[in-house]
Amino acid sequence: MNNVDMNALMNMLSKMDKKEIEKGMEQISKMLNSKDKDEILKKFNGQGK
């Protein structure tokens, strides 16, 4: 996750509504505070688009 393309990230965020962004931020917060980052990341990526 260190090599995040900021343009791709901003493009993705621009297509999301406020509730989607809040949900995504909550998931990112959980991932950063979790011991099981890989599992949460899989769920996050599976939901996208």
C-alpha positions in Angstrom: 0.0 0.0 0.0 3.1 2.2 0.0 2.9 2.7 -3.7 -0.6 4.3 -3.9 -1.1 6.2 -7.1 -2.5 9.5 -5.8 -4.2 10.3 -9.1 -6.0 7.0 -9.1 -7.0 7.5 -5.5 -8.3 11.0 -6.1 -10.2 9.8 -9.2 -11.8 7.0 -7.2 -12.8 9.3 -4.4 -14.3 11.8 -6.8 -16.7 9.1 -8.0 -17.9 8.3 -4.5 -20.6 9.9 -2.5 -20.1 11.1 1.1 -21.5 7.9 2.7 -19.2 5.7 0.5 -16.2 7.8 1.5 -17.1 7.7 5.2 -17.6 3.9 5.0 -14.2 3.6 3.2 -12.5 5.7 5.8 -14.0 3.6 8.6 -12.7 0.4 6.9 -9.2 2.0 6.4 -9.2 3.0 10.1 -10.1 -0.5 11.1 -7.4 -1.9 8.8 -4.7 0.4 10.2 -5.7 -0.6 13.8 -6.1 -4.3 13.1 -3.8 -7.3 13.4 -5.6 -8.9 10.5 -4.9 -6.2 7.8 -4.8 -8.7 4.9 -8.3 -9.9 5.5 -9.8 -6.4 5.8 -7.9 -5.4 2.7 -9.4 -8.3 0.8 -12.9 -7.3 1.9 -12.3 -3.7 1.0 -10.9 -4.5 -2.5 -13.8 -7.0 -3.1 -16.4 -4.3 -2.5 -15.0 -1.7 -4.8 -16.3 -0.2 -8.0 
